[in-house]
Amino acid sequence: MSAFQPRLPVRITLLRARGEWRHSITPEGGGFICGRLGDLPDDADPDQARRAAEAMLARLGREFHGAELTVSWDGLSGTVTPAQR
């Protein structure tokens, strides 16, 4: 049995539904990881949501991949890339 190997995220999309911000992350190889974007006030604007998503991806990148991840935004969708060292 093989160990779980997390895949790097390549895209993120944010959406507001039922008064909360949600995210959909596409990892390399396809599929989706969806969930609530936590730690935001009910009246958070899109800029706050993007900053929260960047912080979440930075934590995940360091914890699971040993990499700094950056996001290039186009509205509420972003391309995720490992930062150049």
Backbone as a ProteinNet text record, in pm:
[ID]
protein_1_A
[PRIMARY]
MSAFQPRLPVRITLLRARGEWRHSITPEGGGFICGRLGDLPDDADPDQARRAAEAMLARLGREFHGAELTVSWDGLSGTVTPAQR
[TERTIARY]
84.3	0	89.2	62	146.3	99.6	194.5	163.2	97.3	15.4	-51.2	52.9	47.3	136.3	52.4	52.2	-26.7	28.5	-61.8	-22	-25.9	67.7	72.5	-53.3	-108.1	-221.1	-173.1	-255.1	-219.4	-320.4	-444.7	-547.8	-629.8	-681.6	-777.6	-887.3	-1009.3	-1123.1	-1198.1	-1233.9	-1309.6	-1452.6	-1547	-1684.9	-1753.2	-1852	-1929.7	-2063.9	-2095.9	-2220.9	-2280.1	-2406.9	-2479.5	-2406.5	-2351.2	-2289.9	-2149.7	-2086.4	-1948.5	-1865.4	-1735.3	-1643.2	-1602.1	-1601.6	-1562.9	-1448.5	-1373.3	-1263.7	-1274	-1223.3	-1209.2	-1067	-989.1	-848.7	-833.6	-763.9	-732.8	-585.9	-556.1	-416.3	-364.5	-232.8	-176.6	-228.6	-261.7	-318.6	-470.4	-533.2	-678.5	-746.7	-876.4	-957.7	-987.1	-1056.3	-1091	-1081.4	-1043.1	-1047.6	-1127.1	-1241.8	-1329.7	-1352.1	-1380.9	-1410	-1439.5	-1458.9	-1487.8	-1356.2	-1352	-1236	-1258.1	-1198.5	-1225.8	-1162	-1191	-1133.5	-1163.6	-1281.2	-1323	-1453.1	-1466.7	-1595.2	-1703.1	-1827.2	-1939.6	-1941	-1892.6	-1896.7	-1762.5	-1678.2	-1546.5	-1561.5	-1472.6	-1476.5	-1381.1	-1383.9	-1298.7	-1148.9	-1101	-958.7	-923.1	-1009.8	-986.2	-987.1	-1079	-1086.3	-959.7	-910	-785.7	-668.5	-658.2	-548	-558.7	-679.4	-698.4	-661.3	-697.1	-663.3	-512.6	-445.8	-299.7	-233.2	-282.3	-225.9	-248.2	-368.1	-397.8	-304.1	-287.5	-199.8	-53.8	-12.5	125.1	148.4	52.4	65.3	69.8	-22.3	-26	101.9	151.1	274.6	392.6	405.5	517.3	500.7	378.9	355.2	365.3	304	295.9	398.1	454	542.2	679.6	699.2	826.5	855.1	750.1	765	679.2	726.3	646	561	432.1	342.2	296.4	288.9	237.8	115.1	29.3	-93.2	-94.9	-119.2	-141.9	-291.3	-357.1	-502.5	-552.5	-665.5	-743.5	-887.5	-926.5	-1058	-1058.3	-1150.5	-1159.2	-1098	-1023.6	-950.8	-802.5	-723.9	-580.8	-500.8	-383	-286.7	-187	-165.5	-76.7	55.7	166.6	297.9	392.5	486.3	591.3	678.4	712.2	795.8	936.8	998.6	1137.3	1229.5	1327.9	1426.6	1557.1
-116.9	0	123.7	219.1	337.2	445.5	529.3	640.1	752.9	828.1	942.7	1046.1	1090.1	1193.1	1314.1	1420.1	1537.4	1599.5	1647.8	1708.4	1859.7	1925.3	2070.7	2130.7	2234.9	2303.5	2384.6	2391.2	2470	2582.2	2569.2	2672.2	2682.7	2802.4	2822.9	2915.9	2885.3	2969.6	2998.1	3124.1	3164.1	3196.1	3166.9	3205.3	3232.5	3317	3351.2	3280.9	3202.4	3126	3126.7	3156.6	3155.2	3234.4	3350.6	3438.8	3401.1	3306.9	3271.3	3253.5	3267.3	3245.9	3100.4	3044	2904.5	2902.7	2793.2	2778.4	2645.2	2642.6	2519.9	2520	2423.4	2412.6	2295.3	2318.2	2212.5	2176	2050.8	2009.1	1960.8	1952.9	1900.3	1758.5	1725.3	1594.3	1593.6	1705.8	1715.4	1686.1	1696.7	1679	1813.1	1809.6	1930.7	1905.3	2008.6	2010	2134.3	2116.5	2230.5	2244.1	2365.9	2387.5	2532.7	2559.4	2693.4	2766.1	2891.1	2974.7	3039.6	2984.4	3025.7	3156.6	3196.2	3314.6	3444	3453.1	3575.7	3625.7	3757.6	3809.2	3790.3	3791.6	3770.9	3872.4	3992.6	4097.6	4115.7	4012.7	4021.7	4050.9	4136.1	4168.6	4076	4081.3	3991.2	4004.2	4125.4	4140.4	4065.3	4073	3998.4	3848.2	3802.5	3659.8	3614.4	3696.4	3659.7	3651.1	3748.1	3743.6	3620	3585.5	3466	3339.5	3334.2	3217.9	3207.6	3320.5	3319.1	3268	3311.4	3265.1	3115	3067.1	2924.3	2843.5	2887.6	2816	2821.2	2932.9	2943	2839.6	2828.4	2727.8	2586.3	2556.2	2422.7	2393.4	2491.9	2473.1	2439.1	2512.9	2486.2	2351	2323.2	2201.9	2073.9	2072.5	1949.2	1936.6	2049.5	2045.1	2105.5	2167.3	2233.5	2343.6	2409.3	2511.3	2632.8	2747.6	2869	2875.2	2895.7	2904	3048.7	3093	3226	3212.1	3315.1	3314.1	3438.3	3418.5	3528.2	3532.6	3638.2	3647.5	3710.9	3660.3	3720.1	3718.1	3824.5	3826.4	3734.4	3638.9	3543.7	3408.9	3400.1	3277.6	3308.9	3211.8	3235	3114.1	3143.2	3040.2	3030.3	2909.2	2885.1	2829.1	2888.7	2841	2839.7	2745.8	2749.1	2872.6	2943.3	3061.9	3022.6	3106.8	3082.9	3114	3029	3050.6	3091.1
0	0	0	-89.4	-99.1	-2.5	39.4	128.8	49.9	118.2	55.4	14.3	-108.3	-160.6	-201.6	-120.6	-159.7	-286.9	-371.6	-498.3	-486	-551.8	-548.8	-610.6	-548	-610.1	-730.2	-833.6	-951.7	-978.2	-928.5	-946.9	-819.4	-796.1	-687	-737.5	-699.4	-732	-602.7	-583.1	-465.2	-506.3	-417.6	-441.8	-309.2	-316.7	-197.3	-207.6	-106.4	-106.5	33.8	42.7	171.1	279.6	241.2	339.8	383.1	315.4	351.1	225	239	127.2	122	1.5	-21.2	-120.4	-120.9	-216.6	-287.9	-408.1	-486	-539.2	-497	-536.3	-632	-742.1	-837.7	-821	-780.8	-770.5	-906.1	-917.7	-1042.6	-1061.5	-1183.3	-1213.5	-1212.9	-1169.4	-1173.9	-1042.2	-1045.1	-926.1	-861	-748.4	-675.2	-526.7	-454.7	-309	-273.4	-213	-185.4	-36	4.8	145.6	175.5	303.1	351.1	375	337.6	363.4	498.9	602.2	739.5	779.7	902.5	965.4	891.9	831.6	764.2	825.4	840.9	888.2	782	824.1	731.1	617.9	644	542.7	470.1	469.7	404.9	256	206	63.6	-13.4	-146.1	-225.6	-195.4	-166.6	-133.2	-5.8	94.1	218.4	191.8	107	74	1.7	-91.6	-162.1	-64.8	26.8	125.4	215.1	257.2	340.2	262.6	135.1	51.6	33	11.8	-2.3	124.8	240	367.7	385.5	350	360.8	270.6	145.2	52	96.6	155.7	206.1	316.3	409.5	517.2	459.7	367.4	307.4	229.5	157.3	80.3	168.6	278.3	371	439.5	487.7	566.2	482.5	364.9	287.2	174.7	130.4	13.4	38.5	153.8	181.1	81.3	33	-70.8	-37.2	-80.6	-72.7	-199.4	-183.7	-298.2	-316.2	-440.2	-470.6	-559.9	-555.9	-635.5	-724.3	-852.3	-947.1	-973.2	-927.5	-933.1	-1061.8	-1108.3	-1216.1	-1165.9	-1097.8	-1033	-912.9	-912.1	-801.2	-833.4	-943.2	-979.4	-981	-941.4	-937	-980.7	-1035.4	-1070.8	-957	-908.2	-794.5	-848.1	-804.6	-846.3	-727.4	-725.9	-623.1	-646.6	-540.4	-552	-593.5	-672.5	-715	-598.5	-578.8	-471.9	-530.2
[MASK]
+++++++++++++++++++++++++++++++++++++++++++++++++++++++++++++++++++++++++++++++++++++

